[in-house]
Amino acid sequence: QVQLVESGGGLVQPGGSLRLSCVVSGSILRINAMGWYRQAPGKERELVADITNGGSTNYADSVKGRFTISRDNAKNAVYLQMNSLKPEDTAVYYCNTNYWYQRGDARDAWGQGTRVTVSS
């Protein structure tokens, strides 16, 4: 089985920063991409940022210029540096990975989420 463990969430004031971490473990042949999603109560889950195995990144318009996604392939980890946080960034943030379980078998896995609250 594969598990993703997120950490780094918490309470921060507007304009502050947080760094989220996600570590993947389990039966993985190769990770293809990793990303961060978020979901606020009453809203749909949305993509925040993702990163490919080649290092290409993609960001939601709402976080461009404020958030930075990175990965450490040796550690099977992905990070999300969040700066200039706004109250509208408040949500549960979920780590996601697309990976090869074995040849011809690509799968997705999700973490259980870490809560980020931006409030004064």
N, C-alpha and C positions, 0 to 999 in steps of 0.2 A: 504494500500500500504506500501511497504517497501522501505526505502531509506538508502543509505550509503553515509556518508559525510567524505571525506578525508581531511587531512590538514598536514602541515609540509614540503611541498615541497619548493623548492627555488633554489637559486644559491649558490654553494659551490665550494671552490677550491679543486683540487686533493689532496687526503689525509685527507680531512675533513670529518665531520660527519653530518648526518641529522637524525631526528626521525620522521617517518610518523605515523599518527594516523588515525583511521577509526572508526566511531561510527555508529552502526546500530540501526534503529528505525522502528517501524511499527508493523504490525500484524504478530508476530512470536511466534510460539509455543515453538520452541527450535532450537538453532543454533547447527548444526552438525560440521561444520568446517569453518575456515576463512583463507583467503590467500591474497597474493599480487602478482599481475602480472605487467608486464611492456611492453611497446611498443615504439620503436623508429621509426621515419619516415622511410618508406621503408622496415621495418622489421615486422615479425610476432609477435603477442603478445606471451609472454612467461611467464611461471610460475617462480616466484622469490622464494617464500617460502609459505608454508601453515602450519596450525596447527589444530589438531583435538580437539574435546571436551575433550579428555583425556590428552591433552598436548603434544602429539607426533608431532614432527616437521619434515619438509622436505625442503631441499634447493636445488636450482640450483647449479650445480658445480661451476659456475662462481662467486657465492657470498659466498660460504662456507668459514667459518672462518672470514668473514667480516661483515655479516648481521646477525641479531638476530630477530626472530619473537616471539611475546608474545601476550597474550590475557588477558582481564579482563572480565570474564564471567558476573560479577555483573553489569558491565557497557555496555555489548554487544559491546565491543571495541577490536580492534586488533591493534598492533603496529609493526613497523619495524624500528629497530635501524640499521642504516647504517654507518659503519665505514670504514676508508681507502678507500674512494670513488675514483673511477677512471673515466676518461672521457667516457669510454664505458658504464658506468652506467647511462648516460644521457638518459632519456626517460620519458614518462608519466606513472606514477604508478597508477594502479587500484586496489581497494579493492574489494574482492569477498567474498560472503558467500553462503554456502549451508545450508538450514534450512528447518525445518518442518513448513509449514504454518498451517497444521492441520494433523490429523492422515491419513497416506497413501498419503500425498501430500507434496513431497519434491520439493523445488524450489531453484533456484539460483538468486542472485541479484548482481548487479555491481554498484560501485560508478562511478562518472563522471571523476575521475582521478585528480591527482596532479602532476605537472611537476617538475622534478628534473633535474637540469643542473649542470654538473661538468666541470668547466672550470677555467683556470687561467686568 
